[in-house]
Amino acid sequence: MIADILGEPGQSHMFQYIRLESYEDTLNNLRFRPLDGPLLEALDALPDYRLHYMLDYETGGSPSLLDAAQFDRPFAYQLAITRHDVAEPRAADLVTTFNFLLGLRVRAIRTFQKPQKPGFSPAPVVRVTGEDPAGRRVCVLWRDVPPLAEMEAERAWLQGEALAGVAYDLLYINGESALPGSLAIEPEFKRLMFEGVR
């Protein structure tokens, strides 16, 4: 502790540094869907509307605009980040980003490992517990979404291991889940990320 090193009384602190995505990084991660003939011709007649339309509708699913399909493997979510004029794929920290968006006062983060057994995909599960600004106890589970055939086995494991002894008012989990009463992270993430943007 710093107080021990300096020989003075004090309080311990911990800091977390984050690097925010830049405007250029956002633009570099936009992916446009190809337009077909009649739609392209109609949009060519309205050049101002074309840019607005394309940014609103044709870039859906771009990594920088939240590609919900990538939430099935949240620890593999990547963005192309440009540093020193070179774009490189970098991991995006969805866990921390969601904590910030929720305004979550994090109490604990714990990682569990699913067991290795037949019919069960071993993968890490991250559990975040804390309180939201309204004072509700929140539990958030992040994991690689298993195949449909493993959902019931995963539910039983999550209830017996990752959620054992945890009290919560709200339970969020990424992707499809068999957990009763759980809320999907993706719609809330998107709502909070883009709320008030227009």
C-alpha positions as CSV (number, residue, x, y, z in Angstrom):
1,M,0.0,0.0,0.0
2,I,1.1,3.5,-0.7
3,A,0.6,4.5,2.9
4,D,3.1,1.8,4.0
5,I,5.7,2.9,1.5
6,L,5.4,6.6,2.3
7,G,5.0,6.0,6.0
8,E,1.9,8.2,6.1
9,P,-1.7,7.4,6.8
10,G,-4.1,7.4,3.9
11,Q,-6.6,5.6,1.9
12,S,-6.0,3.0,-0.8
13,H,-7.4,3.8,-4.3
14,M,-7.6,2.0,-7.6
15,F,-7.9,3.6,-11.0
16,Q,-9.1,2.2,-14.2
17,Y,-8.1,3.8,-17.4
18,I,-10.2,3.4,-20.5
19,R,-9.6,4.4,-24.1
20,L,-12.7,5.6,-25.8
21,E,-13.4,4.8,-29.4
22,S,-12.6,7.8,-31.6
23,Y,-14.8,9.2,-34.3
24,E,-12.4,7.9,-37.0
25,D,-12.5,4.4,-35.4
26,T,-16.3,4.5,-35.6
27,L,-16.2,5.5,-39.3
28,N,-13.6,2.8,-40.0
29,N,-15.9,0.1,-38.6
30,L,-19.0,1.0,-40.6
31,R,-20.0,-1.7,-43.0
32,F,-22.4,-0.9,-45.8
33,R,-24.8,-3.5,-47.2
34,P,-24.8,-3.5,-51.0
35,L,-27.8,-1.7,-52.6
36,D,-29.6,-3.1,-55.5
37,G,-30.8,-1.3,-58.7
38,P,-34.2,0.3,-58.0
39,L,-33.3,1.4,-54.4
40,L,-30.0,2.8,-55.5
41,E,-31.6,4.7,-58.4
42,A,-34.2,6.2,-56.1
43,L,-31.6,7.2,-53.6
44,D,-29.4,8.8,-56.3
45,A,-32.2,11.2,-57.0
46,L,-32.1,12.4,-53.4
47,P,-28.4,12.8,-52.5
48,D,-29.0,14.4,-49.1
49,Y,-31.4,11.7,-48.1
50,R,-29.0,9.0,-49.4
51,L,-26.4,9.7,-46.8
52,H,-28.9,9.8,-44.0
53,Y,-30.7,6.6,-45.2
54,M,-27.4,4.7,-45.6
55,L,-26.1,5.7,-42.2
56,D,-29.4,4.8,-40.5
57,Y,-30.3,1.6,-42.4
58,E,-27.5,0.2,-44.5
59,T,-24.9,0.2,-41.8
60,G,-26.9,-1.8,-39.3
61,G,-24.8,-4.6,-37.8
62,S,-21.5,-2.6,-38.1
63,P,-19.2,-3.4,-35.2
64,S,-19.1,0.3,-34.1
65,L,-22.9,0.5,-34.1
66,L,-23.2,-2.6,-32.0
67,D,-23.3,-5.9,-33.9
68,A,-25.8,-7.9,-31.8
69,A,-24.8,-11.1,-33.5
70,Q,-21.3,-10.8,-32.0
71,F,-22.8,-10.8,-28.5
72,D,-23.0,-14.6,-28.7
73,R,-19.2,-14.6,-28.2
74,P,-18.7,-11.4,-26.2
75,F,-15.1,-12.0,-25.3
76,A,-14.2,-12.2,-29.1
77,Y,-16.0,-8.9,-30.0
78,Q,-13.5,-6.8,-32.0
79,L,-13.2,-3.4,-33.6
80,A,-10.7,-2.2,-36.1
81,I,-8.8,0.5,-34.2
82,T,-6.3,2.8,-36.0
83,R,-3.1,3.6,-34.2
84,H,-0.2,5.2,-36.1
85,D,-2.1,5.0,-39.4
86,V,-2.5,1.2,-39.1
87,A,-5.9,-0.4,-38.5
88,E,-5.6,-3.4,-36.2
89,P,-8.4,-5.6,-34.7
90,R,-8.7,-5.0,-31.0
91,A,-10.9,-6.6,-28.4
92,A,-13.8,-4.4,-27.2
93,D,-14.6,-4.7,-23.5
94,L,-18.3,-5.3,-23.6
95,V,-18.5,-6.2,-19.9
96,T,-17.0,-2.9,-18.7
97,T,-18.9,-0.9,-21.4
98,F,-22.3,-2.4,-20.2
99,N,-21.4,-1.7,-16.6
100,F,-20.8,2.0,-17.5
101,L,-24.0,2.2,-19.6
102,L,-26.1,0.8,-16.7
103,G,-24.4,3.2,-14.2
104,L,-23.6,0.0,-12.3
105,R,-21.8,0.4,-9.0
106,V,-19.8,-2.8,-9.3
107,R,-19.4,-4.8,-6.1
108,A,-17.8,-7.9,-7.5
109,I,-16.6,-9.5,-10.8
110,R,-16.0,-13.2,-10.8
111,T,-15.1,-15.6,-13.5
112,F,-16.3,-19.2,-13.5
113,Q,-15.3,-22.0,-15.8
114,K,-17.9,-24.3,-17.2
115,P,-17.1,-28.0,-16.6
116,Q,-15.6,-30.1,-19.3
117,K,-18.0,-33.0,-19.9
118,P,-19.7,-34.6,-22.9
119,G,-22.5,-32.5,-24.3
120,F,-21.3,-29.3,-22.6
121,S,-19.1,-26.7,-24.1
122,P,-16.4,-25.6,-21.6
123,A,-16.1,-21.8,-21.6
124,P,-15.7,-19.0,-19.1
125,V,-18.7,-17.2,-17.5
126,V,-18.2,-13.8,-16.1
127,R,-20.6,-12.7,-13.3
128,V,-20.8,-9.0,-12.4
129,T,-22.9,-8.0,-9.3
130,G,-23.7,-4.5,-8.1
131,E,-26.4,-1.8,-7.8
132,D,-27.9,0.4,-10.5
133,P,-28.6,4.1,-9.9
134,A,-32.1,3.2,-8.6
135,G,-30.6,1.0,-5.9
136,R,-31.7,-2.3,-7.4
137,R,-29.4,-5.3,-7.0
138,V,-28.1,-6.3,-10.5
139,C,-26.5,-9.5,-11.6
140,V,-25.0,-9.6,-15.2
141,L,-23.8,-12.9,-16.8
142,W,-21.6,-13.0,-19.8
143,R,-20.7,-16.2,-21.6
144,D,-20.3,-17.8,-25.0
145,V,-23.9,-18.7,-26.0
146,P,-24.1,-22.5,-26.1
147,P,-25.9,-24.5,-28.8
148,L,-29.7,-24.9,-28.2
149,A,-29.2,-28.5,-27.2
150,E,-27.0,-27.4,-24.2
151,M,-29.4,-24.7,-22.9
152,E,-31.0,-26.8,-20.2
153,A,-27.8,-28.2,-19.0
154,E,-26.3,-24.7,-18.9
155,R,-29.3,-23.3,-17.0
156,A,-28.9,-26.0,-14.3
157,W,-25.2,-25.3,-14.1
158,L,-25.6,-21.5,-13.9
159,Q,-28.3,-21.8,-11.2
160,G,-26.2,-24.2,-9.2
161,E,-22.8,-22.5,-9.6
162,A,-22.6,-19.0,-11.1
163,L,-25.8,-17.8,-9.4
164,A,-25.6,-19.8,-6.1
165,G,-26.0,-17.5,-3.1
166,V,-26.5,-14.3,-5.2
167,A,-29.4,-12.0,-4.4
168,Y,-30.6,-9.8,-7.3
169,D,-33.5,-7.8,-8.5
170,L,-32.5,-7.8,-12.1
171,L,-30.6,-10.5,-14.0
172,Y,-29.1,-9.8,-17.4
173,I,-27.5,-12.4,-19.6
174,N,-26.2,-12.1,-23.2
175,G,-27.8,-14.1,-26.0
176,E,-30.5,-16.7,-25.7
177,S,-30.9,-18.3,-22.3
178,A,-33.2,-20.8,-20.5
179,L,-32.8,-18.8,-17.2
180,P,-36.2,-17.8,-15.9
181,G,-36.7,-14.1,-15.4
182,S,-33.5,-13.1,-17.1
183,L,-33.3,-10.1,-19.4
184,A,-31.4,-10.0,-22.6
185,I,-28.4,-7.7,-22.5
186,E,-28.4,-6.7,-26.2
187,P,-31.6,-4.6,-26.3
188,E,-30.7,-2.7,-23.1
189,F,-27.1,-2.2,-24.3
190,K,-28.3,-0.8,-27.6
191,R,-31.0,1.4,-26.0
192,L,-28.5,2.8,-23.4
193,M,-25.7,3.3,-26.0
194,F,-27.8,5.2,-28.5
195,E,-30.4,6.8,-26.2
196,G,-30.7,10.5,-27.1
197,V,-28.6,10.1,-30.3
198,R,-30.2,11.5,-33.4
